[in-house]
Amino acid sequence: MTSTVIAERRTSIGAQRNPASQDAILKAAADILRETGLSGFSIEAVARRAHAGKPTIYRWWSSRAALLLDVYHDQKHVEPVPDTGTIESDLFAFVTALFDYWRDSEAGSIFRFVIAEAQSDATTSAALRAYMAERIDQTAELVRRARRRGEISADVDPELTIELLAGFAWSRLLTGRLDMEPQRLHQLIRQMVWGLKSRGNCGGDR
């Protein structure tokens, strides 16, 4: 394939994302983060590395934080719905993997930055809300599955349950307390699951 053909494939088509250009931009952004961290990350640096125009990047990602959120999601390898056989073990596995991911890579710093930017930038806030809504709906399958198994009350709201757990996780991330002892995390999850069971008679979905 000639360089001319490659260049044509990377051409932006209005507001629609060209897959080849998007991949090149996300790869360039990830490479810069690995090499320099957040301090060296900018739209200008990504544009140079990806051989893409700044207008193209800003048309697809309204801010640096919005691009970072896509890089964060693109690299995330945490299993959103682990299936260990019980909801207590499922939630423990999910939170443990999430804390490890945040602590052992640039991911924690990226997500903290996005959360901070969302407090003052409306476009970043909208991107974060959309991202979290999708993630909460996906991970809520853990709770739906537990309801079907009869482990918890049938009137438990799956999305609200995961949002409560996400609030705890965010608190730990934002205050630099990801090194939680497994026994303490087990205790928290156990108390949470006990509350889900205590809301009336347990039973599967109707």
Backbone hydrogen bonds in HBPLUS format (Angstrom, degrees):
<---DONOR---> <-ACCEPTOR-->    atom                        ^
c    i                          cat <-CA-CA->   ^        H-A-AA   ^      H-
h    n   atom  resd res      DA  || num        DHA   H-A  angle D-A-AA Bond
n    s   type  num  typ     dist DA aas  dist angle  dist       angle   num
A0006-ILE N   A0002-THR O   3.14 MM   4  6.49 158.7  2.19 147.6 153.5     1
A0007-ALA N   A0003-SER O   2.88 MM   4  6.08 159.3  1.92 146.7 152.3     2
A0008-GLU N   A0004-THR O   2.96 MM   4  6.22 150.4  2.05 143.6 151.6     3
A0009-ARG N   A0005-VAL O   2.98 MM   4  6.28 150.0  2.07 147.1 155.0     4
A0010-ARG N   A0006-ILE O   3.10 MM   4  6.39 136.3  2.30 143.3 155.1     5
A0010-ARG N   A0007-ALA O   3.17 MM   3  5.14 130.3  2.43  92.9 106.1     6
A0011-THR N   A0008-GLU O   3.26 MM   3  5.29 162.0  2.30 102.6 107.9     7
A0016-GLN N   A0013-ILE O   3.03 MM   3  5.49 133.7  2.25 143.5 140.9     8
A0022-GLN N   A0018-ASN O   2.86 MM   4  6.06 166.0  1.88 164.7 169.5     9
A0023-ASP N   A0019-PRO O   2.95 MM   4  6.09 165.4  1.97 149.4 153.0    10
A0024-ALA N   A0020-ALA O   3.04 MM   4  6.21 157.3  2.09 143.2 149.6    11
A0025-ILE N   A0021-SER O   2.93 MM   4  6.13 157.4  1.98 152.8 158.5    12
A0026-LEU N   A0022-GLN O   2.92 MM   4  6.12 168.8  1.93 157.4 160.3    13
A0027-LYS N   A0023-ASP O   2.93 MM   4  6.01 156.9  1.98 146.5 153.1    14
A0028-ALA N   A0024-ALA O   2.96 MM   4  6.08 157.9  2.01 141.0 147.5    15
A0029-ALA N   A0025-ILE O   2.88 MM   4  6.09 158.4  1.92 149.7 155.9    16
A0030-ALA N   A0026-LEU O   2.95 MM   4  6.12 159.7  1.99 145.3 150.6    17
A0031-ASP N   A0027-LYS O   2.88 MM   4  6.08 159.8  1.92 151.6 157.2    18
A0032-ILE N   A0028-ALA O   3.00 MM   4  6.19 160.6  2.04 149.8 154.5    19
A0033-LEU N   A0029-ALA O   3.05 MM   4  6.27 158.2  2.10 147.2 153.2    20
A0034-ARG N   A0030-ALA O   3.03 MM   4  6.29 156.7  2.09 148.5 154.3    21
A0035-GLU N   A0031-ASP O   3.01 MM   4  6.22 151.5  2.09 146.4 154.4    22
A0036-THR N   A0032-ILE O   2.79 MM   4  5.80 164.5  1.81 158.2 161.7    23
A0037-GLY N   A0033-LEU O   2.82 MM   4  4.36 137.6  2.00 115.1 126.2    24
A0041-PHE N   A0038-LEU O   3.15 MM   3  5.03 164.6  2.17 105.2 109.6    25
A0046-VAL N   A0042-SER O   3.05 MM   4  6.32 159.5  2.10 150.3 155.9    26
A0047-ALA N   A0043-ILE O   2.87 MM   4  6.05 160.3  1.91 151.6 157.1    27
A0048-ARG N   A0044-GLU O   3.03 MM   4  6.30 159.0  2.08 148.9 154.0    28
A0049-ARG N   A0045-ALA O   3.05 MM   4  6.22 165.4  2.07 147.9 152.0    29
A0050-ALA N   A0046-VAL O   2.87 MM   4  5.96 158.8  1.91 153.9 159.6    30
A0051-HIS N   A0047-ALA O   2.96 MM   4  5.72 114.6  2.40 136.4 149.7    31
A0052-ALA N   A0047-ALA O   3.01 MM   5  4.85 158.2  2.06 138.8 144.1    32
A0051-HIS N   A0048-ARG O   3.35 MM   3  5.18 151.4  2.44  95.4 103.6    33
A0056-THR N   A0053-GLY O   3.08 MM   3  5.33 123.8  2.41 102.5 116.1    34
A0057-ILE N   A0053-GLY O   3.24 MM   4  6.68 158.9  2.29 151.7 156.8    35
A0058-TYR N   A0054-LYS O   2.90 MM   4  6.15 169.8  1.91 163.9 166.2    36
A0059-ARG N   A0055-PRO O   2.89 MM   4  5.96 134.2  2.10 137.8 149.8    37
A0060-TRP N   A0056-THR O   3.18 MM   4  6.45 143.8  2.32 144.3 152.6    38
A0060-TRP N   A0057-ILE O   3.16 MM   3  5.31 127.0  2.45  98.0 111.0    39
A0061-TRP N   A0057-ILE O   2.70 MM   4  5.77 158.8  1.74 158.2 165.6    40
A0067-LEU N   A0063-SER O   3.19 MM   4  6.55 155.8  2.25 148.3 153.8    41
A0068-LEU N   A0064-ARG O   2.91 MM   4  6.20 158.8  1.96 149.5 156.1    42
A0069-LEU N   A0065-ALA O   2.91 MM   4  6.14 148.3  2.01 145.8 153.7    43
A0070-ASP N   A0066-ALA O   3.30 MM   4  6.62 148.7  2.41 139.8 146.6    44
A0070-ASP N   A0067-LEU O   3.11 MM   3  5.23 120.6  2.48  98.0 112.2    45
A0071-VAL N   A0067-LEU O   2.99 MM   4  6.35 153.8  2.06 150.4 158.3    46
A0072-TYR N   A0068-LEU O   2.80 MM   4  6.01 161.5  1.83 152.7 157.9    47
A0073-HIS N   A0069-LEU O   2.98 MM   4  6.20 159.7  2.02 143.4 148.4    48
A0074-ASP N   A0070-ASP O   2.85 MM   4  5.95 155.1  1.91 144.1 151.7    49
A0075-GLN N   A0071-VAL O   3.09 MM   4  6.27 138.6  2.27 145.9 154.9    50
A0076-LYS N   A0073-HIS O   3.26 MM   3  5.12 148.6  2.37  96.8 105.9    51
A0090-ASP N   A0086-THR O   2.93 MM   4  6.11 153.7  2.00 147.4 155.9    52
A0091-LEU N   A0087-ILE O   2.91 MM   4  6.01 170.4  1.92 152.7 153.9    53
A0092-PHE N   A0088-GLU O   3.11 MM   4  6.23 155.7  2.17 141.3 148.5    54
A0093-ALA N   A0089-SER O   2.94 MM   4  6.05 160.6  1.98 146.7 151.7    55
A0094-PHE N   A0090-ASP O   2.95 MM   4  6.19 157.3  2.00 149.4 156.0    56
A0095-VAL N   A0091-LEU O   3.01 MM   4  6.16 174.8  2.01 153.7 154.6    57
A0096-THR N   A0092-PHE O   2.97 MM   4  5.98 162.9  2.00 148.7 154.3    58
A0097-ALA N   A0093-ALA O   3.07 MM   4  6.12 163.8  2.10 145.0 149.3    59
A0098-LEU N   A0094-PHE O   3.01 MM   4  6.21 154.8  2.08 147.1 154.6    60
A0099-PHE N   A0095-VAL O   2.89 MM   4  6.10 166.8  1.90 156.9 159.4    61
A0100-ASP N   A0096-THR O   3.00 MM   4  6.19 160.6  2.04 148.5 154.2    62
A0101-TYR N   A0097-ALA O   2.97 MM   4  6.15 156.1  2.03 144.6 151.0    63
A0102-TRP N   A0098-LEU O   2.96 MM   4  6.23 165.4  1.98 155.5 158.8    64
A0103-ARG N   A0099-PHE O   2.91 MM   4  6.00 157.5  1.96 149.6 156.0    65
A0104-ASP N   A0100-ASP O   2.85 MM   4  5.71 161.4  1.89 151.3 155.9    66
A0110-ILE N   A0106-GLU O   3.02 MM   4  6.27 159.6  2.06 155.8 162.4    67
A0111-PHE N   A0107-ALA O   2.90 MM   4  6.11 169.3  1.91 158.1 160.0    68
A0112-ARG N   A0108-GLY O   2.99 MM   4  6.15 159.0  2.03 148.3 154.4    69
A0113-PHE N   A0109-SER O   3.00 MM   4  6.14 158.1  2.05 145.4 151.4    70
A0114-VAL N   A0110-ILE O   2.95 MM   4  6.29 159.4  1.99 153.0 158.5    71
A0115-ILE N   A0111-PHE O   2.97 MM   4  6.17 163.8  2.00 150.9 154.9    72
A0116-ALA N   A0112-ARG O   2.94 MM   4  6.17 158.9  1.99 149.0 154.9    73
A0117-GLU N   A0113-PHE O   2.87 MM   4  6.12 163.1  1.90 155.6 159.9    74
A0118-ALA N   A0114-VAL O   2.92 MM   4  6.08 146.9  2.04 146.7 155.9    75
A0119-GLN N   A0116-ALA O   3.15 MM   3  5.56 152.7  2.23 107.3 115.2    76
A0120-SER N   A0117-GLU O   3.14 MM   3  5.76 154.2  2.21 115.5 121.8    77
A0121-ASP N   A0117-GLU O   2.93 MM   4  5.86 135.6  2.13 154.5 168.3    78
A0125-SER N   A0121-ASP O   2.97 MM   4  6.19 156.9  2.02 150.8 158.2    79
A0126-ALA N   A0122-ALA O   2.94 MM   4  6.16 155.0  2.01 145.7 151.7    80
A0127-ALA N   A0123-THR O   2.99 MM   4  6.22 157.5  2.04 144.1 150.2    81
A0128-LEU N   A0124-THR O   2.87 MM   4  6.07 157.1  1.92 150.6 156.8    82
A0129-ARG N   A0125-SER O   2.93 MM   4  6.13 157.6  1.98 147.7 153.8    83
A0130-ALA N   A0126-ALA O   3.01 MM   4  6.22 162.4  2.04 149.3 153.6    84
A0131-TYR N   A0127-ALA O   2.97 MM   4  6.13 158.7  2.01 145.1 151.5    85
A0132-MET N   A0128-LEU O   2.88 MM   4  6.05 167.0  1.89 153.6 156.8    86
A0133-ALA N   A0129-ARG O   2.92 MM   4  6.06 156.5  1.98 148.1 154.8    87
A0134-GLU N   A0130-ALA O   3.16 MM   4  6.34 158.9  2.20 146.2 151.0    88
A0135-ARG N   A0131-TYR O   3.00 MM   4  6.27 161.8  2.03 151.1 156.4    89
A0136-ILE N   A0132-MET O   2.78 MM   4  5.85 164.8  1.81 153.2 157.5    90
A0137-ASP N   A0133-ALA O   3.08 MM   4  6.14 163.0  2.11 142.0 146.9    91
A0138-GLN N   A0134-GLU O   3.04 MM   4  6.23 153.8  2.11 143.4 150.7    92
A0139-THR N   A0135-ARG O   2.87 MM   4  6.08 173.5  1.88 157.7 159.0    93
A0140-ALA N   A0136-ILE O   2.87 MM   4  5.84 141.4  2.02 145.7 156.0    94
A0141-GLU N   A0138-GLN O   3.27 MM   3  5.99 165.8  2.29 114.3 118.5    95
A0142-LEU N   A0139-THR O   2.98 MM   3  5.96 164.9  2.00 129.3 131.7    96
A0143-VAL N   A0140-ALA O   2.95 MM   3  5.32 124.9  2.26 106.0 118.7    97
A0144-ARG N   A0140-ALA O   2.99 MM   4  6.39 162.8  2.02 153.6 159.1    98
A0145-ARG N   A0141-GLU O   2.84 MM   4  5.85 159.6  1.88 146.4 151.5    99
A0146-ALA N   A0142-LEU O   3.13 MM   4  6.33 148.1  2.24 134.0 142.5   100
A0147-ARG N   A0143-VAL O   2.92 MM   4  6.24 151.0  2.01 150.7 158.3   101
A0148-ARG N   A0144-ARG O   3.00 MM   4  6.34 157.0  2.05 147.2 153.3   102
A0149-ARG N   A0145-ARG O   2.97 MM   4  6.25 143.4  2.11 142.9 153.1   103
A0151-GLU N   A0146-ALA O   2.94 MM   5  5.28 149.4  2.04 162.0 158.7   104
A0150-GLY N   A0147-ARG O   2.99 MM   3  5.01 148.7  2.09 100.1 110.2   105
A0153-SER N   A0196-LEU O   3.31 MM  43  6.26 171.0  2.32 133.5 136.2   106
A0156-VAL N   A0153-SER O   3.31 MM   3  5.72 166.6  2.33 115.3 116.2   107
A0161-THR N   A0157-ASP O   3.07 MM   4  6.18 154.9  2.13 151.1 158.5   108
A0162-ILE N   A0158-PRO O   3.13 MM   4  6.41 159.8  2.17 150.9 154.7   109
A0163-GLU N   A0159-GLU O   2.93 MM   4  6.17 151.7  2.02 146.6 155.4   110
A0164-LEU N   A0160-LEU O   2.95 MM   4  6.18 150.4  2.04 147.1 153.9   111
A0165-LEU N   A0161-THR O   3.19 MM   4  6.52 156.9  2.24 143.7 149.5   112
A0166-ALA N   A0162-ILE O   2.79 MM   4  6.02 152.0  1.86 147.9 156.5   113
A0167-GLY N   A0163-GLU O   2.93 MM   4  6.14 149.0  2.03 143.2 150.8   114
A0168-PHE N   A0164-LEU O   3.25 MM   4  6.61 152.3  2.33 144.5 150.8   115
A0169-ALA N   A0165-LEU O   3.00 MM   4  6.33 159.6  2.04 148.5 154.1   116
A0170-TRP N   A0166-ALA O   2.82 MM   4  6.04 164.9  1.84 156.6 160.0   117
A0171-SER N   A0167-GLY O   3.03 MM   4  6.16 156.8  2.09 142.7 149.1   118
A0172-ARG N   A0168-PHE O   3.11 MM   4  6.43 155.6  2.17 149.1 154.8   119
A0173-LEU N   A0169-ALA O   2.96 MM   4  6.25 156.6  2.02 150.3 157.3   120
A0174-LEU N   A0170-TRP O   2.83 MM   4  5.98 173.7  1.83 161.9 162.6   121
A0175-THR N   A0171-SER O   3.19 MM   4  6.17 133.9  2.42 138.0 148.1   122
A0177-ARG N   A0172-ARG O   2.82 MM   5  4.78 173.3  1.82 152.4 151.5   123
A0176-GLY N   A0173-LEU O   3.25 MM   3  5.31 167.9  2.27 107.6 109.6   124
A0184-ARG N   A0181-GLU O   2.93 MM   3  5.34 122.8  2.27 109.5 123.6   125
A0185-LEU N   A0181-GLU O   3.07 MM   4  6.45 158.6  2.12 156.5 163.2   126
A0186-HIS N   A0182-PRO O   2.82 MM   4  6.01 159.4  1.86 150.2 156.1   127
A0187-GLN N   A0183-GLN O   2.97 MM   4  6.18 152.1  2.05 139.1 146.7   128
A0188-LEU N   A0184-ARG O   2.98 MM   4  6.29 158.8  2.02 148.9 153.6   129
A0189-ILE N   A0185-LEU O   2.94 MM   4  6.17 171.7  1.95 157.9 159.6   130
A0190-ARG N   A0186-HIS O   2.83 MM   4  5.94 159.6  1.87 150.1 156.7   131
A0191-GLN N   A0187-GLN O   2.95 MM   4  6.14 160.6  1.98 150.4 155.0   132
A0192-MET N   A0188-LEU O   2.96 MM   4  6.18 154.0  2.03 148.2 155.8   133
A0193-VAL N   A0189-ILE O   2.88 MM   4  6.11 164.4  1.91 155.3 158.7   134
A0194-TRP N   A0190-ARG O   2.89 MM   4  6.07 153.1  1.97 145.7 153.7   135
A0195-GLY N   A0191-GLN O   3.13 MM   4  6.36 151.5  2.21 140.5 147.0   136
A0196-LEU N   A0192-MET O   3.12 MM   4  6.51 145.1  2.24 142.2 152.0   137
A0196-LEU N   A0193-VAL O   3.06 MM   3  4.95 117.5  2.47  91.7 107.3   138
A0197-LYS N   A0193-VAL O   2.98 MM   4  6.28 142.6  2.12 147.0 157.1   139
A0198-SER N   A0194-TRP O   3.06 MM   4  6.21 132.5  2.29 141.3 153.9   140
